[in-house]
C-alpha cells in the first residue's frame, strides 16, 4: 500500500495508535494479576516494569529509525538474521503475541461491559462480547487509515484524560499508600518475596508491549526515519506516568484482597470508594473506549505485519480471494483465542511469547547490526540479561502454579519453528540456495528498507 503524504499518519496519530494499544487492556486487568503475585508492591512493579521497557525500547528505536517499514519487527529480524527460519520464527512469535494481546483486549471488553448490568463474568457472555468487539474493529480497519487515525486521536484523548481524573481523584481521596505496607502478603498471595516480584515483571512489561506495534507503521507514517522512534519514546513515557499514578490510586482505594477478588475488572472496583455508583459507570465506559480503540490499533498493526511476512516469503502466499486476507486471518485467529482462553492464561502466554521474541531482537541488534545502526552495545546486552532473568523466573512460577500455560507456550513455539523450517525447504533449491526475493506488492522500496531485495539467500541462519 502506497499513500500520499496527506493520507499518512502524523506523529500525533502514531502516538495515539501506540498509546491506544498500550492502554487498551493491560492496565485494566493486569493490576489484579500482579497484586496476586506481589501483594502491596504492585505499584512498584509497574515502575520497575517501565524501567525495563526503557532498556527494551532502545533496540526498537534504533531498528525503526534505520529500517522503517510496514513489516516492523519482521523486517528487523530479516535484516539482523537474514531471510530464513530464524527470522520467520521470531517474527511469527511476535505476530502471535500481538494476536494474543487482541484476545486479551476483547475479553477485557466483555468483563467490563458486564459490570454495567451487574452481571458476573460468565463463560459464555465474555467471549461473545469479545468476538463482537473484534468484528467491529474489523469494520473500522477496512474503512482506511484516515478513519483509524481519527478514532485513535479521539479515544486517546478521552482515555488519557479519563484515567488521569480517576487516578488523581483516587489519590486526593485516599492519599498516597503507606510505603510501610509494601511487601506485606495477603491471603490471596503466596509470598511477597523477590521471586514473585521478578515473575510479576513479566506481566507489568506486557502492559507496555503495545509500543512495538508502532514499528509496523513504517509505510503509513510521515517521515518514518524520525517519527517512529519519537512515537515509541513518547508513547512509553505517557503510559509510564499514567500506570504509576493509577497504580498508586488503586492501592489507596482497595486492599490487596479486594483487588484480587475483582482482578478482571479491578479499576471499576477501585472507582467505587471514590465516585460511588457514578465511578463504576465512568470506569466501565472508560474501559470500553480503551479496549475498542486498543483493538482497532492492534489489528491495524498485526495485519500489516502478516502481509509483510507473506511478501517476504516467510509464510505461504495469502489467499487472494478476499479483500485484505491478512486482516481477515488476524481477526479469525483473535476470535479463536478469545473463545478458547481466559484472561489470566492469555496474559501469561502473551508475556512468554513477547519476552522470547524480545531477546531475539536485542541479540540481533548486538550480534549483527550494532555498528551499522550506531547502537551502544551495553544497552541491548543489559536488556537481554533482564529479559532472561524475568522469563526464567516467570516460567518457573507458572510451571508450579499453572503448567498448562508453559506447555501451551512450548508447543506453540515448537510448532512455529517446525512449520517455518518446513516452509523454508519448499523454496530452497538442490544447490542449497534459498529463493527469498521480496514481492513488491506493498508498493514500498524494498531495497531502501531491507537491503535484501532481489537476491537469493544461501543456507538458513
C-alpha positions in Angstrom: 0.0 0.0 0.0 1.5 3.3 -1.0 -0.2 6.5 0.2 0.3 10.2 -0.5 1.7 12.2 2.4 -1.7 13.8 3.0 -3.1 10.3 3.9 -0.2 9.2 6.1 -0.3 9.0 9.8 1.1 12.1 11.6 3.3 11.8 14.7 0.3 12.6 16.9 -1.7 9.9 15.1 1.1 7.4 15.6 1.3 8.2 19.3 -2.5 7.9 19.6 -2.3 4.4 18.0 0.6 3.4 20.2 -1.0 4.5 23.4 -4.3 3.1 22.2 -2.8 -0.4 22.1 -0.8 0.0 25.3 -3.8 1.3 27.4 -6.2 -1.0 25.6 -6.3 -3.8 28.2 -3.2 -4.2 30.3 -3.8 -1.6 32.9 -7.5 -2.7 33.3 -6.8 -6.3 34.1 -3.1 -6.9 34.8 -3.1 -4.9 38.0 -5.1 -7.5 39.8 -3.0 -10.4 38.5 0.2 -8.6 39.5 -1.2 -7.9 43.0 -2.0 -11.6 43.3 1.8 -12.2 43.0 3.4 -9.4 44.9 0.7 -8.0 47.3 1.0 -4.3 48.1 4.1 -4.0 46.0 2.1 -3.9 42.8 2.6 -0.2 42.2 6.4 -0.7 42.3 6.1 -3.5 39.8 4.7 -1.0 37.2 7.6 1.4 38.0 10.2 -1.2 37.6 8.4 -2.6 34.5 8.7 0.9 32.9 12.4 1.0 33.5 12.8 -2.5 32.0 10.8 -1.4 28.9 13.0 1.7 28.7 16.0 -0.6 28.1 14.0 -2.7 25.7 12.7 0.2 23.6 16.2 1.3 22.8 16.7 -1.6 20.3 13.3 -0.9 18.6 14.0 2.8 18.3 17.4 2.0 16.7 15.9 -0.5 14.3 12.9 1.6 13.3 15.0 4.7 12.7 17.3 2.8 10.4 14.9 0.4 8.6 11.3 1.7 8.8 8.7 -0.5 7.0 5.2 -1.9 7.3 6.9 -5.2 8.3 8.2 -3.6 11.5 9.7 -6.4 13.7 9.5 -8.9 10.8 11.8 -6.6 8.8 14.1 -6.1 11.7 14.5 -9.8 12.1 15.2 -10.3 8.4 17.8 -7.5 8.5 19.5 -8.9 11.5 19.4 -12.7 10.8 18.8 -12.8 7.1 15.8 -14.4 5.5 15.0 -17.9 6.7 13.9 -19.9 9.6 15.2 -17.8 12.5 13.8 -14.5 11.2 10.5 -16.2 10.3 10.1 -18.0 13.6 10.6 -15.0 15.8 8.6 -12.7 13.5 5.7 -15.1 13.7 6.2 -15.3 17.5 5.7 -11.6 17.7 2.7 -11.7 15.4 1.1 -14.4 17.6 1.8 -12.4 20.7 0.0 -9.4 19.1 -3.0 -11.6 18.3 -2.9 -12.9 21.9 -3.0 -9.3 23.1 -6.0 -8.7 20.9 -7.9 -11.5 22.5 -6.9 -10.1 25.9 -8.3 -6.8 24.9 -11.5 -8.4 23.6 -12.1 -10.4 26.8 -11.4 -7.3 28.9 -14.1 -5.5 27.0 -16.5 -8.3 27.8 -15.6 -8.4 31.5 -16.0 -4.6 32.0 -19.2 -4.3 29.8 -21.0 -6.9 32.0 -20.3 -4.7 35.1 -22.8 -2.1 33.7 -25.6 -4.6 34.2 -24.3 -6.2 37.4 -23.7 -9.5 35.6 -20.9 -11.6 36.9 -18.4 -12.9 34.3 -19.7 -16.0 32.6 -18.0 -18.5 30.3 -20.5 -17.6 27.6 -21.1 -13.8 27.7 -17.5 -12.6 28.0 -16.3 -14.3 24.8 -19.5 -13.4 22.9 -18.9 -9.7 23.7 -15.2 -10.1 22.9 -16.0 -11.6 19.5 -18.5 -8.7 18.8 -15.8 -6.2 19.5 -13.3 -7.9 17.2 -15.9 -7.8 14.4 -16.4 -4.1 15.0 -12.6 -3.5 14.9 -12.5 -5.3 11.5 -15.1 -3.0 10.1 -13.2 0.1 11.2 -9.9 -1.3 9.8 -11.4 -1.9 6.3 -12.5 1.7 6.3 -9.0 3.0 5.8 -6.2 4.9 7.6 -8.0 8.2 7.9 -10.8 6.6 9.9 -8.3 4.7 12.1 -6.3 7.9 12.9 -9.4 10.0 13.7 -10.8 7.3 16.0 -7.4 6.8 17.6 -6.9 10.5 18.4 -10.4 11.0 19.7 -10.3 7.9 22.0 -6.7 8.6 23.1 -7.6 12.0 24.5 -10.6 10.5 26.3 -8.6 7.6 27.8 -5.7 9.7 29.0 -7.9 12.4 30.5 -10.3 9.9 32.0 -7.6 7.8 33.6 -5.9 10.9 34.8 -9.1 12.0 36.5 -9.6 8.6 38.0 -6.0 8.4 39.3 -5.8 12.0 40.7 -9.2 11.7 42.3 -8.2 8.5 44.0 -5.1 10.0 45.3 -6.9 13.1 46.5 -9.5 11.0 48.5 -7.3 8.1 49.7 -3.9 9.8 49.8 -0.6 8.1 48.9 -0.4 4.5 50.1 1.8 3.8 53.0 5.2 2.5 51.9 5.4 0.7 55.2 2.7 -1.7 54.0 4.5 -2.5 50.8 5.6 -6.1 50.6 3.0 -7.4 53.1 1.5 -10.6 52.0 -2.3 -11.1 51.9 -4.5 -14.1 52.0 -4.6 -14.2 48.2 -0.8 -14.0 47.7 1.6 -17.0 48.0 4.5 -14.8 49.0 5.6 -11.2 48.9 9.2 -12.2 48.1 11.6 -11.2 45.4 11.0 -14.3 43.3 7.3 -13.4 42.8 8.2 -9.8 42.2 10.6 -10.7 39.4 8.0 -13.0 37.9 5.3 -10.3 38.1 7.5 -8.0 36.0 6.6 -10.2 33.0 3.0 -9.1 33.4 3.9 -5.4 34.0 6.0 -5.4 30.9 3.0 -6.8 29.0 1.1 -3.7 29.9 3.7 -1.7 27.8 4.3 -4.1 24.9 1.9 -2.2 22.7 4.7 0.2 21.8 6.1 -2.5 19.5 3.1 -2.1 17.1 4.3 1.4 16.3 7.2 -0.3 14.4 4.7 -1.6 11.8 3.8 2.0 10.8 6.8 2.5 8.5 4.8 2.6 5.3 2.0 4.6 6.9 3.6 7.5 8.8 5.1 10.8 7.7 8.9 10.9 7.9 9.3 7.4 9.3 13.0 7.5 10.0 12.5 10.2 12.6 8.9 9.8 13.7 8.7 6.1 14.5 11.4 6.4 17.2 9.9 9.5 18.5 6.5 7.9 18.7 7.8 4.9 20.6 9.6 7.1 23.2 6.6 9.4 23.7 4.1 6.6 24.0 6.2 4.7 26.6 6.7 7.9 28.7 3.0 8.7 28.6 2.0 5.2 29.7 4.7 5.1 32.4 3.3 8.2 34.1 -0.3 7.0 33.7 0.3 3.5 35.0 2.3 4.6 38.0 -0.2 7.2 39.2 -3.1 4.9 38.6 -1.5 2.0 40.5 -0.9 4.3 43.5 -4.5 5.5 43.4 -5.8 1.9 43.3 -3.5 0.9 46.1 -5.0 3.7 48.2 -8.6 2.7 47.4 -8.6 -1.1 47.7 -6.9 -3.7 49.8 -4.9 -6.3 48.0 -7.6 -9.0 48.8 -10.3 -6.7 47.2 -8.2 -6.1 44.2 -7.5 -9.8 43.6 -11.2 -10.7 44.0 -12.1 -8.2 41.3 -8.9 -8.7 39.2 -10.8 -9.0 35.8 -12.4 -5.6 36.4 -10.1 -4.1 39.0 -10.3 -0.4 38.1 -14.1 -0.5 38.1 -14.0 -1.8 41.7 -11.3 0.8 42.7 -13.5 3.7 41.5 -16.4 2.8 43.9 -14.9 4.2 47.1 -14.0 7.5 45.2 -17.0 8.1 43.0 -19.7 5.7 44.2 -22.0 4.3 41.6 -21.0 7.0 39.1 -17.4 5.8 39.4 -18.5 2.3 38.3 -20.3 3.7 35.2 -17.4 6.1 34.4 -14.7 3.4 34.7 -16.6 0.9 32.7 -17.2 3.4 29.9 -13.6 4.3 30.0 -12.5 0.7 29.8 -14.9 0.1 26.9 -13.4 3.0 24.9 -9.9 1.9 25.8 -10.5 -1.7 24.7 -12.3 -0.6 21.5 -9.5 1.8 20.4 -6.8 -0.6 21.5 -8.2 -3.5 19.4 -8.6 -1.3 16.4 -4.9 -0.2 16.6 -3.6 -3.7 17.3 -5.4 -5.3 14.4 -4.2 -2.4 12.2 -0.5 -3.2 13.1 -0.7 -7.0 13.2 -2.4 -7.4 9.9 0.3 -5.3 8.2 3.0 -7.4 9.8 1.4 -10.6 8.5 1.1 -9.2 5.0 4.7 -8.3 5.0 5.7 -11.8 6.1 3.9 -13.1 3.1 5.7 -10.6 0.8 9.0 -11.7 2.4 8.1 -15.4 1.7 8.4 -16.3 5.3 4.9 -17.7 5.2 2.8 -19.1 2.3 1.2 -16.6 0.0 -2.0 -15.4 1.4 -5.3 -16.3 -0.3 -6.3 -13.6 -2.7 -10.0 -14.5 -3.0 -10.9 -12.0 -0.2 -10.1 -8.3 0.3 -7.1 -7.9 2.7 -6.6 -11.5 3.6 -4.0 -10.6 6.3 -6.7 -8.6 8.1 -9.2 -11.5 7.8 -6.8 -14.1 9.1 -5.7 -11.9 12.0 -9.3 -11.3 13.0 -10.1 -15.0 12.7 -7.1 -16.0 15.0 -8.1 -13.3 17.5 -11.6 -14.7 17.7 -10.4 -18.2 18.2 -8.1 -17.3 21.1 -10.9 -15.1 22.6 -13.2 -18.1 22.7 -10.6 -20.7 24.0 -8.6 -18.9 26.8 -9.4 -16.9 29.9 -7.8 -13.6 30.8 -5.1 -15.0 33.1 -3.8 -17.6 30.7 -4.0 -15.2 27.7 -1.8 -12.7 29.6 0.7 -15.3 30.7 1.2 -16.9 27.2 1.4 -13.4 25.7 4.1 -12.4 28.2 6.2 -15.6 27.5 6.0 -15.2 23.7 6.8 -11.5 23.9 9.9 -11.9 26.1 11.2 -14.7 23.9 10.9 -12.5 20.8 12.3 -9.5 22.7 15.5 -11.4 23.5 15.9 -12.2 19.8 15.5 -8.6 18.8 18.2 -7.4 21.3 20.6 -10.2 20.2 20.1 -9.4 16.6 21.0 -5.8 17.2 24.0 -6.6 19.3 25.4 -9.5 17.3 24.8 -8.3 13.7 23.9 -4.6 13.4 25.1 -2.6 16.3 27.8 -0.9 14.2 25.5 -0.3 11.3 22.9 1.4 13.4 25.4 3.0 15.7 24.0 1.4 18.9 25.6 1.3 22.3 26.2 -2.5 22.9 25.8 -2.2 26.6 22.0 -1.4 26.3 20.9 -4.4 24.3 23.1 -6.7 26.4 21.6 -5.4 29.6 18.1 -5.8 28.1 18.9 -9.5 27.2 20.1 -10.2 30.8 17.0 -8.7 32.3 14.6 -10.5 29.9 16.3 -13.9 30.5 16.0 -13.5 34.3 12.4 -12.4 34.2 11.4 -15.0 31.6 13.1 -17.8 33.5 11.5 -16.8 36.8 8.1 -16.4 35.3 8.3 -19.9 33.6 9.3 -21.5 36.9 6.4 -19.8 38.7 3.9 -20.8 36.1 5.2 -24.4 35.8 4.4 -24.8 39.5 1.0 -23.0 39.6 -0.4 -23.5 36.1 1.7 -25.8 33.9 -0.8 -25.7 31.1 0.5 -22.2 30.3 4.1 -23.5 30.0 3.0 -26.5 27.9 0.9 -24.3 25.5 3.8 -21.8 25.1 6.4 -24.5 24.4 4.0 -26.3 22.0 3.3 -23.0 20.2 6.9 -22.1 19.9 8.0 -25.5 18.6 5.1 -25.6 16.2 6.0 -22.2 14.7 9.7 -23.3 14.5 9.0 -26.6 12.8 6.4 -25.2 10.3 8.8 -22.3 9.4 11.6 -24.8 8.7 9.4 -27.0 6.6 8.2 -24.0 4.6 11.8 -22.8 4.0 12.6 -26.1 2.4 9.8 -25.6 -0.2 11.8 -22.7 -1.8 15.3 -24.0 -1.3 16.8 -25.5 -4.5 19.0 -28.5 -4.8 22.2 -26.4 -4.5 21.1 -25.0 -1.2 20.1 -21.6 -2.5 17.0 -20.2 -0.7 14.9 -18.1 -3.0 13.6 -15.3 -0.8 13.1 -12.4 -3.3 10.8 -9.9 -1.9 7.4 -9.4 -3.6 6.8 -5.8 -4.4 3.0 -5.7 -3.9 3.2 -3.4 -0.9 4.4 -0.5 -3.0 7.4 0.1 -0.9 11.0 0.3 -2.0 12.4 -2.9 -0.5 16.0 -2.0 -1.5 15.9 1.0 0.8 14.0 -0.6 3.6 15.5 -4.1 3.8 18.7 -4.3 1.9 17.6 -7.8 0.9 15.6 -7.1 -2.2 16.1 -9.1 -5.4 18.7 -11.6 -4.2 18.8 -15.1 -3.1 19.9 -16.4 0.3 22.3 -19.4 0.8 21.5 -21.6 3.7 19.5 -20.6 6.7 20.8 -18.9 9.7 
